[in-house]
Amino acid sequence: MGPWFRLAAIGGLLCVGFGAFAAHGITDPKAQEWLKTGALYGFVHVLAVFAAAQRSGRGAALAPPLFLAGLVLFSGSLWAMSLGAPRGLGAITPLGGLAFMGGWAALAWSRARS
């Protein structure tokens, strides 16, 4: 499983923390929305890292780093903006979405080849 288990666990920790912050620690509706969206997408892809790390093959090996890159770029940019980072940071959010999609494509490719 390599480093994926630990990195996914850290990602899950961040998702819980930011999700709780959205529910209890911030009042701005837009910031709450960003926090919740980042946490939701993050959780889904943390679980996908755990699942993909159990598979073998080249496509499956590409999925965990793509999912984690998506977590950093997509969820991370939303979380940063909710904490006051410049809104221009939102320009990288779609890159995280592309990384998530790349991870799913890698898994599909891996499955098609097995």
N, CA, C and O of each residue as an XYZ file, in Angstrom:
456
protein
N       0.823     -1.189      0.000
C       0.000      0.000      0.000
C       0.867      1.253      0.000
O       0.385      2.330     -0.351
N       2.116      1.138      0.380
C       3.039      2.262      0.330
C       2.578      3.427      1.187
O       1.993      3.236      2.253
N       2.846      4.622      0.718
C       2.491      5.808      1.516
C       1.013      6.170      1.423
O       0.555      7.070      2.126
N       0.273      5.493      0.581
C      -1.100      5.910      0.296
C      -2.002      5.828      1.514
O      -2.844      6.702      1.721
N      -1.836      4.797      2.317
C      -2.689      4.649      3.499
C      -2.523      5.845      4.428
O      -3.507      6.446      4.860
N      -1.293      6.181      4.729
C      -1.021      7.298      5.642
C      -1.519      8.623      5.061
O      -2.154      9.412      5.761
N      -1.232      8.862      3.787
C      -1.657     10.120      3.169
C      -3.181     10.220      3.098
O      -3.750     11.290      3.316
N      -3.833      9.104      2.793
C      -5.298      9.114      2.757
C      -5.869      9.344      4.154
O      -6.864     10.052      4.309
N      -5.244      8.750      5.169
C      -5.709      8.963      6.540
C      -5.571     10.432      6.942
O      -6.456     10.983      7.597
N      -4.474     11.060      6.556
C      -4.294     12.492      6.829
C      -5.362     13.294      6.086
O      -5.924     14.245      6.631
N      -5.639     12.905      4.839
C      -6.700     13.565      4.083
C      -8.049     13.434      4.771
O      -8.814     14.396      4.831
N      -8.344     12.246      5.291
C      -9.591     12.043      6.022
C      -9.666     12.909      7.270
O     -10.715     13.467      7.591
N      -8.553     13.014      7.963
C      -8.477     13.882      9.144
C      -8.805     15.327      8.783
O      -9.567     15.996      9.481
N      -8.220     15.799      7.682
C      -8.490     17.168      7.234
C      -9.957     17.350      6.854
O     -10.558     18.381      7.155
N     -10.525     16.355      6.199
C     -11.935     16.445      5.805
C     -12.840     16.557      7.027
O     -13.768     17.366      7.040
N     -12.578     15.754      8.050
C     -13.380     15.835      9.272
C     -13.213     17.206      9.917
O     -14.191     17.829     10.330
N     -11.976     17.669      9.999
C     -11.719     18.964     10.623
C     -12.397     20.114      9.908
O     -13.045     20.949     10.539
N     -12.249     20.163      8.589
C     -12.861     21.260      7.839
C     -14.384     21.130      7.786
O     -15.091     22.138      7.774
N     -14.887     19.903      7.754
C     -16.333     19.716      7.807
C     -16.905     20.196      9.132
O     -17.958     20.834      9.164
N     -16.216     19.890     10.226
C     -16.657     20.358     11.543
C     -16.570     21.874     11.636
O     -17.445     22.521     12.212
N     -15.516     22.432     11.070
C     -15.365     23.889     11.078
C     -16.510     24.546     10.316
O     -17.013     25.593     10.723
N     -16.919     23.931      9.214
C     -18.051     24.468      8.440
C     -19.327     24.454      9.272
O     -20.135     25.380      9.204
N     -19.498     23.397     10.057
C     -20.728     23.248     10.833
C     -20.754     24.101     12.095
O     -21.818     24.539     12.531
N     -19.587     24.334     12.679
C     -19.573     24.949     14.006
C     -18.698     26.182     14.155
O     -18.807     26.888     15.157
N     -17.835     26.461     13.188
C     -16.846     27.496     13.437
C     -16.856     28.687     12.513
O     -16.064     29.612     12.690
N     -17.727     28.686     11.539
C     -17.707     29.784     10.570
C     -19.150     30.155     10.231
O     -20.018     29.289     10.133
N     -19.388     31.428     10.056
C     -20.764     31.875      9.821
C     -21.019     32.346      8.395
O     -22.172     32.426      7.971
N     -19.968     32.657      7.652
C     -20.147     33.133      6.280
C     -20.697     31.996      5.416
O     -20.061     30.947      5.314
N     -21.866     32.180      4.790
C     -22.478     31.096      4.003
C     -21.607     30.600      2.850
O     -21.555     29.396      2.599
N     -20.929     31.494      2.150
C     -20.083     31.070      1.023
C     -18.915     30.228      1.535
O     -18.583     29.196      0.952
N     -18.297     30.676      2.628
C     -17.185     29.915      3.207
C     -17.662     28.548      3.690
O     -16.962     27.551      3.515
N     -18.841     28.496      4.294
C     -19.396     27.207      4.720
C     -19.593     26.278      3.530
O     -19.289     25.087      3.605
N     -20.099     26.822      2.442
C     -20.320     26.021      1.230
C     -19.003     25.458      0.706
O     -18.918     24.279      0.362
N     -17.974     26.308      0.646
C     -16.660     25.846      0.175
C     -16.102     24.755      1.088
O     -15.578     23.747      0.614
N     -16.218     24.963      2.398
C     -15.707     23.969      3.339
C     -16.425     22.637      3.174
O     -15.788     21.584      3.137
N     -17.740     22.681      3.076
C     -18.522     21.448      2.939
C     -18.240     20.742      1.616
O     -18.108     19.519      1.577
N     -18.147     21.508      0.539
C     -17.864     20.908     -0.769
C     -16.489     20.256     -0.766
O     -16.331     19.132     -1.242
N     -15.498     20.956     -0.231
C     -14.152     20.393     -0.151
C     -14.124     19.123      0.677
O     -13.460     18.153      0.311
N     -14.848     19.124      1.802
C     -14.878     17.942      2.662
C     -15.574     16.772      1.973
O     -15.091     15.642      2.042
N     -16.691     17.026      1.314
C     -17.424     15.952      0.637
C     -16.576     15.301     -0.452
O     -16.415     14.080     -0.477
N     -16.040     16.117     -1.343
C     -15.213     15.564     -2.417
C     -13.959     14.908     -1.847
O     -13.504     13.881     -2.349
N     -13.415     15.501     -0.813
C     -12.235     14.922     -0.183
C     -12.519     13.544      0.383
O     -11.757     12.605      0.148
N     -13.624     13.411      1.136
C     -13.970     12.117      1.722
C     -14.138     11.044      0.659
O     -13.604      9.943      0.790
N     -14.868     11.362     -0.376
C     -15.101     10.386     -1.444
C     -13.768      9.896     -2.003
O     -13.585      8.702     -2.236
N     -12.847     10.823     -2.214
C     -11.600     10.449     -2.865
C     -10.574      9.860     -1.908
O      -9.679      9.135     -2.342
N     -10.684     10.152     -0.625
C      -9.866      9.454      0.364
C     -10.251      7.974      0.365
O      -9.383      7.101      0.379
N     -11.541      7.698      0.349
C     -11.987      6.301      0.288
C     -11.547      5.641     -1.014
O     -11.201      4.459     -1.030
N     -11.561      6.399     -2.099
C     -11.099      5.863     -3.378
C      -9.608      5.535     -3.325
O      -9.170      4.563     -3.941
N      -8.826      6.330     -2.600
C      -7.394      6.023     -2.444
C      -7.235      4.687     -1.736
O      -6.451      3.845     -2.173
N      -7.973      4.482     -0.642
C      -7.888      3.208      0.076
C      -8.229      2.036     -0.847
O      -7.540      1.016     -0.832
N      -9.275      2.175     -1.640
C      -9.689      1.096     -2.540
C      -8.677      0.880     -3.659
O      -8.311     -0.257     -3.955
N      -8.226      1.962     -4.278
C      -7.297      1.842     -5.407
C      -5.957      1.271     -4.968
O      -5.304      0.555     -5.728
N      -5.550      1.584     -3.750
C      -4.261      1.092     -3.261
C      -4.267     -0.424     -3.086
O      -3.202     -1.036     -2.994
N      -5.437     -1.033     -3.038
C      -5.554     -2.484     -2.901
C      -5.426     -3.213     -4.235
O      -5.220     -4.426     -4.268
N      -5.547     -2.476     -5.324
C      -5.493     -3.088     -6.652
C      -4.063     -3.106     -7.166
O      -3.208     -2.357     -6.693
N      -3.821     -3.956     -8.119
C      -2.509     -3.990     -8.751
C      -2.660     -3.552    -10.200
O      -3.765     -3.512    -10.742
N      -1.561     -3.233    -10.797
C      -1.569     -2.799    -12.185
C      -1.231     -1.329    -12.311
O      -1.352     -0.549    -11.366
N      -0.803     -0.981    -13.507
C      -0.333      0.382    -13.752
C      -1.431      1.433    -13.557
O      -1.197      2.465    -12.928
N      -2.605      1.177    -14.087
C      -3.699      2.131    -13.944
C      -4.066      2.348    -12.487
O      -4.292      3.476    -12.049
N      -4.121      1.244    -11.738
C      -4.446      1.352    -10.319
C      -3.350      2.095     -9.566
O      -3.634      2.789     -8.590
N      -2.121      1.962    -10.002
C      -1.015      2.665     -9.346
C      -1.074      4.167     -9.595
O      -0.588      4.949     -8.778
N      -1.661      4.575    -10.710
C      -1.785      6.005    -11.018
C      -2.915      6.674    -10.248
O      -2.873      7.880    -10.004
N      -3.910      5.910     -9.868
C      -5.101      6.496     -9.255
C      -4.834      7.177     -7.908
O      -5.256      8.320     -7.735
N      -4.153      6.537     -6.939
C      -3.977      7.211     -5.646
C      -3.282      8.572     -5.724
O      -3.757      9.519     -5.097
N      -2.173      8.712     -6.471
C      -1.578     10.055     -6.512
C      -2.466     11.078     -7.209
O      -2.448     12.256     -6.854
N      -3.243     10.639     -8.197
C      -4.167     11.571     -8.853
C      -5.285     11.990     -7.902
O      -5.648     13.164     -7.843
N      -5.826     11.032     -7.163
C      -6.873     11.371     -6.193
C      -6.341     12.322     -5.121
O      -7.024     13.271     -4.738
N      -5.128     12.069     -4.638
C      -4.568     12.939     -3.598
C      -4.203     14.309     -4.151
O      -4.334     15.315     -3.454
N      -3.747     14.356     -5.398
C      -3.500     15.665     -6.025
C      -4.809     16.433     -6.138
O      -4.848     17.644     -5.919
N      -5.877     15.725     -6.480
C      -7.187     16.364     -6.531
C      -7.613     16.892     -5.177
O      -8.197     17.972     -5.079
N      -7.321     16.131     -4.132
C      -7.650     16.575     -2.777
C      -6.932     17.877     -2.445
O      -7.534     18.808     -1.912
N      -5.653     17.935     -2.760
C      -4.870     19.143     -2.471
C      -5.361     20.318     -3.306
O      -5.583     21.408     -2.778
N      -5.531     20.100     -4.603
C      -5.889     21.205     -5.497
C      -7.353     21.615     -5.375
O      -7.661     22.802     -5.264
N      -8.243     20.647     -5.396
C      -9.676     20.967     -5.354
C     -10.094     21.354     -3.939
O     -10.474     22.497     -3.683
N     -10.020     20.392     -3.030
C     -10.463     20.664     -1.663
C      -9.590     21.723     -1.005
O     -10.095     22.632     -0.346
N      -8.278     21.602     -1.187
C      -7.363     22.550     -0.551
C      -7.605     23.985     -0.975
O      -7.551     24.892     -0.145
N      -7.870     24.203     -2.255
C      -8.114     25.579     -2.709
C      -9.424     26.114     -2.139
O      -9.506     27.287     -1.775
N     -10.442     25.272     -2.060
C     -11.710     25.709     -1.464
C     -11.534     26.027      0.018
O     -12.048     27.030      0.513
N     -10.804     25.165      0.718
C     -10.572     25.402      2.144
C      -9.772     26.680      2.363
O     -10.072     27.464      3.263
N      -8.758     26.879      1.538
C      -7.932     28.083      1.677
C      -8.760     29.344      1.437
O      -8.636     30.318      2.180
N      -9.594     29.328      0.414
C     -10.428     30.507      0.144
C     -11.419     30.757      1.280
O     -11.728     31.905      1.597
N     -11.909     29.689      1.884
C     -12.851     29.869      2.996
C     -12.168     30.507      4.199
O     -12.823     31.120      5.041
N     -10.852     30.361      4.274
C     -10.081     30.946      5.374
C      -9.515     32.312      5.023
O      -8.771     32.896      5.811
N      -9.862     32.829      3.846
C      -9.460     34.179      3.488
C      -8.421     34.307      2.397
O      -8.008     35.422      2.078
N      -7.985     33.201      1.813
C      -7.033     33.286      0.698
C      -7.701     34.018     -0.467
O      -8.927     34.016     -0.574
N      -6.914     34.637     -1.332
C      -7.503     35.359     -2.469
C      -8.393     34.448     -3.316
O      -8.074     33.280     -3.540
N      -9.486     34.991     -3.768
C     -10.427     34.200     -4.576
C      -9.824     33.744     -5.892
O     -10.318     32.803     -6.513
N      -8.767     34.401     -6.315
C      -8.069     33.970     -7.519
C      -7.525     32.561     -7.403
O      -7.270     31.901     -8.410
N      -7.348     32.100     -6.168
C      -6.894     30.729     -5.950
C      -7.901     29.725     -6.512
O      -7.557     28.582     -6.813
N      -9.143     30.171     -6.646
C     -10.169     29.305     -7.223
C      -9.859     28.872     -8.646
O     -10.481     27.944     -9.164
N      -8.899     29.539     -9.283
C      -8.516     29.156    -10.646
C      -7.899     27.762    -10.688
O      -7.930     27.109    -11.731
N      -7.337     27.294     -9.566
C      -6.737     25.953     -9.580
C      -7.733     24.871     -9.171
O      -7.453     23.682     -9.323
N      -8.885     25.272     -8.655
C      -9.876     24.284     -8.219
C     -10.247     23.312     -9.344
O     -10.309     22.108     -9.094
N     -10.495     23.782    -10.569
C     -10.822     22.837    -11.645
C      -9.683     21.863    -11.968
O      -9.930     20.755    -12.445
N      -8.446     22.270    -11.710
C      -7.334     21.338    -11.926
C      -7.443     20.153    -10.976
O      -7.121     19.020    -11.335
N      -7.897     20.428     -9.767
C      -8.146     19.341     -8.828
C      -9.252     18.428     -9.315
O      -9.168     17.207     -9.176
N     -10.289     19.018     -9.887
C     -11.361     18.212    -10.466
C     -10.860     17.329    -11.594
O     -11.271     16.175    -11.723
N      -9.976     17.873    -12.406
C      -9.375     17.071    -13.485
C      -8.528     15.936    -12.917
O      -8.521     14.832    -13.460
N      -7.817     16.206    -11.830
C      -7.024     15.145    -11.194
C      -7.941     14.045    -10.663
O      -7.645     12.861    -10.821
N      -9.056     14.431    -10.032
C     -10.028     13.426     -9.582
C     -10.500     12.584    -10.762
O     -10.534     11.356    -10.683
N     -10.860     13.246    -11.847
C     -11.336     12.533    -13.032
C     -10.252     11.627    -13.602
O     -10.539     10.514    -14.044
N      -9.012     12.099    -13.593
C      -7.901     11.277    -14.065
C      -7.735     10.019    -13.234
O      -7.431      8.953    -13.768
N      -7.935     10.138    -11.930
C      -7.861      8.964    -11.060
C      -8.924      7.936    -11.401
O      -8.653      6.736    -11.452
N     -10.138      8.420    -11.635
C     -11.212      7.492    -12.012
C     -10.940      6.862    -13.378
O     -11.203      5.677    -13.580
N     -10.417      7.648    -14.307
C     -10.078      7.107    -15.627
C      -8.980      6.052    -15.506
O      -9.023      5.027    -16.187
N      -8.004      6.303    -14.644
C      -6.926      5.328    -14.439
C      -7.485      4.022    -13.894
O      -7.066      2.942    -14.311
N      -8.425      4.117    -12.967
C      -9.042      2.892    -12.442
C      -9.834      2.163    -13.518
O      -9.784      0.937    -13.608
N     -10.558      2.909    -14.327
C     -11.326      2.286    -15.409
C     -10.392      1.600    -16.396
O     -10.668      0.489    -16.849
N      -9.291      2.259    -16.730
C      -8.307      1.693    -17.648
C      -7.690      0.439    -17.035
O      -7.480     -0.559    -17.725
N      -7.406      0.495    -15.752
C      -6.828     -0.643    -15.053
C      -7.780     -1.838    -15.103
O      -7.360     -2.970    -15.342
N      -9.050     -1.575    -14.879
C     -10.053     -2.640    -14.881
C     -10.238     -3.208    -16.284
O     -10.400     -4.417    -16.451
N     -10.214     -2.350    -17.279
C     -10.408     -2.800    -18.657
C      -9.267     -3.696    -19.116
O      -9.466     -4.580    -19.949
N      -8.081     -3.472    -18.581
C      -6.910     -4.235    -19.006
C      -6.717     -5.515    -18.206
O      -5.900     -6.354    -18.587
N      -7.447     -5.687    -17.108
C      -7.219     -6.888    -16.288
C      -8.088     -8.045    -16.724
O      -8.017     -9.125    -16.137
